[in-house]
Amino acid sequence: MLNDALPTDIDALHGIVLRQAGELAAAKAGLVYKALEVEKLKIELARLRRMQFGHSSEKMARTAEQLELVLEEAEECAAAEARDEARPEAEGETAAKPRRNRTRKPLPDHLPRTEVTHDSAQDCAACGGAMRKVGEDVTEVLDYVPGRFQVIRHVRPAYSCRCCEAWAQAPMPSLPIERGLPTPSLLAHVLVSKYCDHLPLYRQSEIYGREGVDLDRSLLAGWVGKSAALVRPLVEAVRTHVMAGARIHGDDTPVAVLAPGRGKTKTGRLWVYLRDERPWGGPAPPAVLYRYSPDRKGERPREHLKEFRGHLHADGYAGFDALYLAVGGRPAAVTEVACWAHVRRKFYDVHVATASPIAEEALSRIGALFDVERAVAGLSPERRQGVRQTEARPAMADLADFLDGALTRISGKSALAAAIRYARNHWAALTRYLDDGHLEISNNAAERAIRPLAVGRNYAQGLIMRSSSWEEPHFVRPS
């Protein structure tokens, strides 16, 4: 019998009871820990399943395409470097390296030709005598009209004076690439196809080849690199416009970067900064600025935003925190506006994984705040602020009480508790939009600006080649 095995000493019995109680408490703690681990794994799995831009299983089929992309990025960087080296010669500073003579393939005869004649004066500029035609120079450049190619023939008749033999000829029109083949519209088509339609250059080369136009990938890569140098003034103008705004959105996304000479990739970052006044009827045109950095250190956004003064819509990334601090007794140059969509996503992941009624209630209350925003979209800042004060602020106060109460009823180590603490720790920045009709409830505008980059990354698995001449590539896209 079990009872016969028990000691009769009271102290010994107490020891057994205490030991068993300790073992039971440890077992319960272990069960709670395992339950929390399972919950976290379920939430992580749900988050991963929701991701739209996962890796393809067809790795072998993509290997050749990735190598093509790496090569074309390297050629684009080389073209950008050559463009920078050639610029001082045009400015009279230093002589550029000798240009290599390259034989250009003749343009196909089947393409339609459009002639543009650039005539010069019919009277001699030296003596006023009549000019006679003695010859002409013909330069053919390749143009692209949506859906088809065409050749534009720039015909420049040469004239000589019948009286004094003075010579005259109209100058060659300016081309985006000096002595180059493409017109501005063809360059625009190649760039839009690559960066907006996510069509790699080697695929564009194959498409053009089916139309009988032989444009090698390396040639297209050279055009892209030189175009990057051409648009830098435009990028700088957009940067000035975006940073001049009093309210902008900021975010970042990872990008695969090839380390030159190593054949391996690492994770870089593409940062987006957006100015958009359309939600409250502002007069400034919307614009988006992109910046690249090799890592996600806080010094990167601080450098990008060193000239910015105003409100920054962003997530809770700690790298932004230094921007929100007062320095030397002066108020902070940047004021944080946190994102309710980011908060909602945390509760959504918990609800999908665990069907938590608390998470469901939080989602419902946050949804009511977004309902208010849909009703005030496009209204004046004053009207937006008034509606928020009467409808959103009471709902916000009730949500705070609900979250504080829920936190006392759940495990402090659960994912749900982490979501609640995240919201309450950022409460001042999350509620800042209530008092200013110019501000937004979320940072969704920046996430929409990043989405095309993520689509292109998933579609082509492109790699950015770093080089000393192109240390910080940057891109601009109008909203």
MILUMGU-227120 format. One record per residue (C-alpha): residue number from 1; x negated, y, z. Coordinates in Angstrom, 2 decimals. Each point is the difference from the previous one (the first is absolute). Last residue first. Layout:
 num    east   north      up
 NUM       X       Y       Z
...
% end
This chain:
 num    east   north      up
 479   -3.26   59.51  -57.05
 478   -3.11    0.88   -1.94
 477   -2.92   -2.46    0.23
 476   -3.55    0.87    0.93
 475   -2.99   -2.30    0.33
 474   -3.25    0.10    1.91
 473   -3.36   -1.70   -0.39
 472   -2.38    0.79    2.85
 471   -3.60   -1.00   -0.63
 470    0.22    0.13   -3.78
 469   -3.65    0.64   -0.89
 468   -1.34   -2.28    2.71
 467    2.23   -2.80   -1.23
 466    2.95   -1.91    1.42
 465    1.95   -2.35   -2.22
 464    3.70   -0.05    0.88
 463    1.52   -3.45   -0.40
 462    3.33   -0.86   -1.61
 461    2.17   -2.88    1.22
 460    2.08    0.56   -3.14
 459    3.60   -0.22    1.11
 458   -0.53    0.11    3.76
 457   -2.26    3.04   -0.07
 456    2.23    1.71   -2.55
 455    3.06   -0.49    2.17
 454   -1.91    1.18    3.08
 453   -1.09    3.16   -1.78
 452    3.56    0.63   -1.20
 451    1.23   -0.40    3.62
 450   -2.32    2.65    1.46
 449    2.20    2.94   -1.02
 448    3.06   -1.79    1.38
 447   -1.84   -0.48    3.30
 446   -0.78    3.71    0.10
 445    3.68    0.91   -0.45
 444    1.00   -2.61    2.58
 443   -1.73    1.93    2.77
 442    3.15    0.23    2.06
 441    2.48    2.37    1.67
 440   -1.08    2.92   -2.16
 439   -1.02    3.57    0.88
 438    1.18    3.32   -1.51
 437    3.10    0.04    2.19
 436   -2.11    0.41    3.11
 435    1.22   -0.82    3.51
 434    1.14   -3.58   -0.62
 433   -3.17   -0.80   -1.97
 432   -2.05    0.03    3.20
 431    1.84   -3.02    1.42
 430   -2.47   -2.64   -1.19
 429   -3.03    2.13    0.92
 428    1.20    0.40    3.59
 427    1.06   -3.66    0.19
 426   -3.31   -1.50   -1.14
 425   -0.62   -2.00    3.20
 424    3.74   -0.79    0.20
 423    0.11   -1.52   -3.49
 422   -3.17   -2.05    0.43
 421    1.15   -1.15    3.44
 420    3.26   -1.29   -1.47
 419   -1.78   -1.91   -2.77
 418   -2.46   -1.50    2.48
 417    2.88   -1.07    2.23
 416    1.61   -1.75   -2.98
 415   -3.29   -1.72   -0.81
 414    0.03   -1.51    3.50
 413   -2.65    0.61    2.66
 412    2.16    2.22    2.23
 411    2.58   -2.76    0.22
 410    3.52    1.36   -0.26
 409    2.56    1.67    2.28
 408   -1.88    3.15    1.07
 407   -0.83    0.90   -3.62
 406    3.67   -0.15   -0.91
 405    0.82    2.85    2.38
 404   -2.69    2.27   -1.46
 403    1.12   -0.86   -3.53
 402    3.66    0.76    0.72
 401   -0.78    3.28    1.77
 400   -2.13    1.14   -2.95
 399    2.72   -1.03   -2.46
 398    2.60    2.02    1.91
 397   -2.23    3.09   -0.23
 396   -0.49   -0.54   -3.74
 395    3.75   -0.35   -0.57
 394    0.52    3.32    1.82
 393   -2.70    1.60   -2.24
 392    1.27   -1.43   -3.27
 391    3.51    1.45   -0.13
 390    0.11    3.60    1.27
 389   -3.70    0.86   -0.20
 388   -0.52   -1.90   -3.24
 387    2.91    1.76   -1.65
 386   -1.40    3.42    0.94
 385   -3.54   -0.85   -1.11
 384    1.18   -1.15   -3.41
 383    2.14    3.12   -0.39
 382   -2.95    2.29    0.75
 381   -2.39   -1.93   -2.23
 380    2.39    0.35   -2.95
 379    1.77   -3.14   -1.22
 378   -1.55   -2.48   -2.45
 377    0.50   -3.05    2.23
 376    2.23    0.89    2.97
 375    2.38   -2.99   -0.15
 374   -2.76   -2.51   -0.72
 373   -1.85    1.28    3.04
 372    2.95   -0.62    2.30
 371    0.23   -3.59   -1.24
 370   -3.71   -0.37    0.77
 369    0.71    0.74    3.67
 368    2.85   -2.56   -0.01
 367   -2.43   -2.59   -1.36
 366   -2.21    0.56    3.04
 365    2.96   -0.89    2.24
 364    0.81   -3.14   -2.01
 363   -3.63   -1.11   -0.09
 362   -0.25    0.43    3.78
 361    3.14   -2.11    0.45
 360   -1.47   -2.76   -2.16
 359   -3.29    0.12    1.91
 358    1.91   -0.38    3.26
 357    2.08   -2.83   -1.47
 356   -3.21   -1.88   -0.85
 355    0.41   -2.18   -3.10
 354   -3.53   -1.31    0.68
 353   -1.99    0.31   -3.24
 352    2.26    2.30   -2.02
 351    0.77    2.15    3.06
 350   -3.66    0.35    0.98
 349   -1.02    1.01   -3.54
 348    2.89    2.50   -0.13
 347   -1.03    1.57    3.30
 346   -3.49    0.70   -1.36
 345    1.38    1.26   -3.31
 344    2.26    2.50    1.79
 343   -3.02    1.67    1.59
 342   -1.71    0.43   -3.37
 341    3.23    1.32   -1.50
 340    0.17    2.46    2.91
 339   -3.26    1.63   -1.07
 338   -1.95    2.39    2.23
 337   -0.45    3.74   -0.59
 336   -3.40    1.04    1.36
 335   -1.05    3.65    0.08
 334   -3.24    1.01   -1.70
 333   -2.18    3.02    0.80
 332    0.09   -0.77    3.71
 331    0.32    3.05    2.22
 330   -3.17    1.98    0.80
 329   -1.62   -0.31    3.43
 328   -3.19   -1.32   -1.54
 327    1.75   -2.84   -1.84
 326    3.63   -1.12    0.38
 325    0.55   -3.61   -1.08
 324    2.35   -1.18   -2.77
 323   -2.71   -0.48   -2.62
 322   -1.91   -2.30    2.35
 321    2.99   -2.35    0.05
 320    0.03   -0.66   -3.75
 319   -2.40   -2.94    0.25
 318    2.32   -1.58    2.59
 317    2.50   -1.04   -2.68
 316    3.50    0.53    1.44
 315    1.68    0.66   -3.33
 314   -0.12    3.35   -1.76
 313    1.93    3.21   -0.72
 312   -2.50    2.84    0.47
 311    1.23    3.44    1.10
 310   -2.12    3.11   -0.65
 309   -3.50    1.16   -0.83
 308   -2.06   -1.92   -2.55
 307   -3.58    1.00   -0.81
 306   -1.69   -2.90    1.81
 305    2.63   -2.42   -1.27
 304   -2.15   -2.23   -2.23
 303   -2.93    0.14    2.42
 302    2.19   -0.90    2.98
 301    1.65   -2.69   -2.11
 300   -3.42   -1.66   -0.53
 299   -1.49    0.67    3.43
 298    2.57   -2.35    1.53
 297   -1.72   -2.97   -1.57
 296    2.02   -2.01   -2.48
 295   -2.80   -1.11   -2.31
 294   -1.55    0.55   -3.44
 293    2.08    3.14   -0.62
 292    2.22    0.98   -2.94
 291    2.26    3.05   -0.27
 290    3.41    0.44   -1.60
 289    1.96    3.26   -0.26
 288    3.74    0.13   -0.68
 287    2.01    3.01   -1.18
 286    3.50    1.42    0.40
 285    0.68    3.46   -1.47
 284    0.37    2.80    2.57
 283    3.43    1.68    0.27
 282    1.39   -1.86    3.03
 281    3.48   -1.50   -0.20
 280   -0.08   -1.92    3.30
 279   -0.63   -3.52   -1.36
 278   -1.85    1.51   -3.01
 277   -2.94    1.37    1.98
 276   -2.45   -2.74   -0.90
 275   -3.72    0.15    0.74
 274   -1.73   -3.37    0.02
 273   -3.33   -1.25    1.27
 272   -1.02   -3.54   -0.96
 271   -3.08   -1.87    1.18
 270   -1.54   -2.94   -1.87
 269   -2.04   -2.23    2.25
 268   -2.88   -2.41   -0.52
 267   -0.06   -3.70    0.78
 266   -3.02   -2.01   -1.02
 265   -0.81   -2.00   -3.09
 264   -2.92   -2.17   -0.96
 263   -2.18   -0.22   -3.10
 262   -2.90    1.51    1.89
 261   -1.51    2.30   -2.63
 260    2.63    2.68    0.40
 259    2.43   -0.62    2.91
 258    3.40   -0.47   -1.65
 257    2.88    1.71    1.77
 256    3.40   -1.53    0.77
 255    2.52    2.65    1.06
 254    1.74    0.57    3.33
 253    2.79    2.58    0.34
 252    0.19    3.45    1.56
 251    2.56    2.52    1.28
 250    0.61    3.74    0.27
 249    3.06    2.25   -0.42
 248   -0.19    3.78   -0.19
 247    1.52    3.06    1.73
 246   -1.38    3.54   -0.11
 245   -1.16   -0.40   -3.58
 244   -3.31    1.49   -1.11
 243   -1.62   -3.44    0.22
 242    2.19   -1.29   -2.83
 241   -0.65    2.96   -2.30
 240   -3.77    0.01    0.56
 239   -0.17   -3.74   -0.63
 238    2.08    0.41   -3.16
 237   -2.42    2.61   -1.31
 236   -2.96   -2.23    0.88
 235    1.56   -2.90   -1.87
 234    0.58    2.24   -3.02
 233   -3.63    1.12    0.07
 232   -1.01   -3.68    0.16
 231    2.09   -0.89   -3.05
 230   -2.86    0.09   -2.52
 229   -2.35   -2.11    2.12
 228    2.60   -2.75    0.28
 227    0.58    0.31   -3.76
 226   -3.66   -0.82   -0.59
 225    0.33   -3.21    2.01
 224    3.26   -0.96   -1.71
 223   -1.46    0.58   -3.48
 222   -3.05   -2.09    0.84
 221    2.24   -2.81    1.22
 220    1.92    0.15   -3.29
 219   -3.29   -0.47   -1.89
 218   -0.98   -2.88    2.28
 217    3.35   -1.63   -0.64
 216   -0.55    0.10   -3.76
 215    2.46    1.96   -2.11
 214    0.58   -1.81   -3.32
 213    3.29    1.25   -1.43
 212    1.85   -2.60   -2.08
 211    3.24    0.23    1.96
 210   -0.73   -3.31    1.76
 209   -3.38    1.49    0.95
 208    1.78    2.81    1.84
 207    1.67   -2.56    2.28
 206   -3.27   -1.88    0.59
 205   -1.83    3.21    0.91
 204    2.84    0.92    2.37
 203   -0.46   -3.37    1.66
 202   -3.73    0.65    0.42
 201    0.82    3.43    1.40
 200    2.20   -1.27    2.81
 199    3.75    0.80   -0.12
 198    1.17    1.26    3.39
 197    2.85    2.05   -1.57
 196   -0.94    3.14    1.94
 195   -3.80   -0.30    0.21
 194   -0.95   -1.92   -3.14
 193    2.87    0.79   -2.37
 192    0.07    3.62    1.16
 191   -3.74    0.32   -0.60
 190    0.11   -1.58   -3.48
 189    3.01    2.09   -1.07
 188   -1.55    3.22    1.29
 187   -3.18   -0.73   -1.94
 186    2.08   -0.56   -3.14
 185    1.89    3.26    0.55
 184   -3.22    1.97    0.52
 183   -1.40   -1.23   -3.34
 182   -2.47   -2.89   -0.07
 181   -3.13   -0.49   -2.15
 180   -2.67    2.01    1.73
 179   -2.39    2.64   -1.37
 178    0.50    1.79    3.35
 177    2.62   -1.79    2.07
 176    3.11    2.14    0.60
 175   -0.30    1.39   -3.55
 174   -0.35    3.68   -0.97
 173    0.93    0.80   -3.56
 172   -2.89   -0.02   -2.49
 171   -0.98    3.49   -1.08
 170    1.40    1.54   -3.22
 169   -2.57    0.30   -2.80
 168   -1.88    2.91   -1.57
 167   -3.11    0.39   -2.23
 166   -1.55    3.17   -1.48
 165   -0.87   -0.48   -3.68
 164   -0.28    3.79   -0.54
 163    2.57    0.61   -2.73
 162    1.92   -3.22   -0.46
 161    0.09   -0.46    3.80
 160   -0.12   -3.59    1.23
 159    2.80   -2.04    1.47
 158    0.22   -3.21    2.03
 157    3.36   -1.70    0.42
 156    0.62   -1.48    3.45
 155    2.29   -3.06   -0.10
 154    0.92   -1.48    3.41
 153    1.55   -3.33   -0.89
 152    2.39   -1.29    2.65
 151    0.33   -3.78    0.00
 150    3.14   -1.67    1.31
 149    0.72   -2.66    2.56
 148    3.43   -1.30    0.91
 147    2.58   -0.41    2.76
 146   -0.48    3.33    1.72
 145   -2.09    2.09   -2.43
 144   -3.69   -0.76    0.41
 143   -2.83    1.91   -1.66
 142   -3.35   -1.14   -1.35
 141   -2.37    2.64   -1.27
 140   -1.22    0.47   -3.60
 139   -2.41    2.81   -0.85
 138   -0.11    1.32   -3.58
 137   -2.54    2.61   -1.10
 136    0.68    2.04   -3.15
 135   -1.65    1.12   -3.21
 134   -0.86    3.01   -2.15
 133    3.28    1.94    0.14
 132   -0.36    3.53   -1.37
 131    0.08    3.20    2.10
 130    0.85    3.44   -1.35
 129   -2.29    2.88    0.98
 128    0.29    2.07    3.19
 127   -3.77    0.29    0.46
 126   -0.93   -1.94    3.15
 125    3.40   -1.25    1.19
 124    0.73   -1.39   -3.43
 123    3.72   -0.05   -0.76
 122    2.11   -3.15    0.05
 121   -0.34   -0.35    3.79
 120   -0.25   -3.55    1.33
 119    2.38   -2.90   -0.33
 118    0.57   -2.70    2.60
 117    1.99   -2.61   -1.87
 116    1.87   -2.58    2.08
 115    0.53   -3.23   -1.90
 114    2.22   -2.74    1.34
 113   -1.04   -3.52   -0.96
 112    2.03   -3.17    0.39
 111   -1.95   -3.06    1.15
 110   -0.56   -2.67   -2.68
 109   -3.55    1.16   -0.72
 108   -1.26   -1.10    3.43
 107   -2.40    2.47    1.67
 106   -3.64   -0.49   -0.90
 105   -2.18   -1.50    2.74
 104   -2.31    2.52    1.62
 103   -3.73   -0.67   -0.05
 102   -1.58    1.09    3.25
 101   -2.98    2.32    0.27
 100   -1.15    0.19    3.62
  99    0.08    3.49    1.48
  98   -3.26    1.28    1.47
  97    0.34    0.83    3.72
  96    1.36    3.42    0.79
  95   -2.10    3.17    0.07
  94    0.34    2.18    3.05
  93    1.95    3.10    1.03
  92    1.57    1.41   -3.18
  91    3.61   -0.71    1.06
  90    0.48   -2.52   -2.80
  89   -3.24   -1.68    1.05
  88    1.19   -0.08    3.62
  87    3.18   -1.96   -1.04
  86   -1.76   -2.96   -1.69
  85   -1.03   -1.61    3.29
  84    3.55    0.23    1.35
  83    1.45   -1.61   -3.14
  82   -2.59   -2.78    0.12
  81    0.98   -0.73    3.61
  80    3.68   -0.14   -0.94
  79   -0.83   -2.39   -2.84
  78   -1.99   -2.23    2.35
  77    2.92    0.00    2.45
  76    2.37   -1.05   -2.79
  75   -2.41   -2.76   -1.07
  74   -0.14   -1.40    3.53
  73    3.81    0.07    0.25
  72    0.21   -1.84   -3.35
  71   -2.35   -2.71    1.20
  70    1.84   -0.60    3.27
  69    3.32   -0.17   -1.84
  68   -1.30   -2.56   -2.51
  67   -1.41   -2.08    2.88
  66    3.40    0.11    1.70
  65    1.71   -1.16   -3.19
  64   -2.41   -2.95   -0.33
  63    0.72   -1.11    3.56
  62    3.78    0.44   -0.20
  61    0.85   -3.44   -1.39
  60   -2.15   -1.65    2.66
  59    1.75    1.80    2.83
  58    3.54   -0.96   -1.02
  57    1.29   -0.02    3.59
  56    0.73    3.71   -0.18
  55   -0.86    2.15    3.00
  54    2.79    1.86    1.77
  53    1.55    3.33   -1.01
  52    3.61   -0.14    1.05
  51   -0.60   -0.48    3.69
  50    3.18   -1.19    1.65
  49   -1.34   -3.51    0.46
  48   -3.05    1.43    1.74
  47    2.15    1.93    2.44
  46    2.14   -3.04    0.74
  45   -3.11   -2.08    0.64
  44   -1.42    2.67    2.33
  43    3.30    0.13    1.89
  42    0.13   -3.79    0.28
  41   -3.61   -0.10    1.19
  40    0.72    2.65    2.63
  39    3.05   -1.90    1.23
  38   -1.94   -3.25    0.16
  37   -2.74    1.72    2.00
  36    2.59    1.49    2.34
  35    1.58   -3.42    0.51
  34   -3.44   -1.50    0.65
  33   -0.71    2.63    2.64
  32    3.39   -0.52    1.62
  31   -0.55   -3.76    0.04
  30   -3.46    0.46    1.52
  29    1.41    2.30    2.66
  28    2.63   -2.64    0.81
  27   -2.69   -2.66    0.28
  26   -2.11    2.23    2.23
  25    2.99    0.70    2.23
  24    0.74   -3.74    0.23
  23   -3.62   -0.80    0.85
  22    0.01    2.67    2.70
  21    3.26   -1.33    1.44
  20   -1.44   -3.50   -0.03
  19   -3.05    1.17    1.94
  18    2.16    1.92    2.47
  17    2.27   -3.00    0.59
  16   -2.95   -2.35    0.45
  15   -1.69    2.38    2.43
  14    3.22    0.37    2.01
  13    0.24   -3.78    0.24
  12   -3.58   -0.15    1.30
  11    0.79    2.64    2.60
  10    3.09   -1.93    1.16
   9   -1.88   -3.27    0.44
   8    2.15   -3.00   -0.92
   7   -1.82   -0.62   -3.28
   6    2.01   -1.11   -3.03
   5   -0.59   -3.48   -1.36
   4    2.97   -1.49    1.88
   3    2.26    2.61   -1.62
   2   -0.97   -1.22   -3.48
   1    1.14   -3.56    0.85
% end
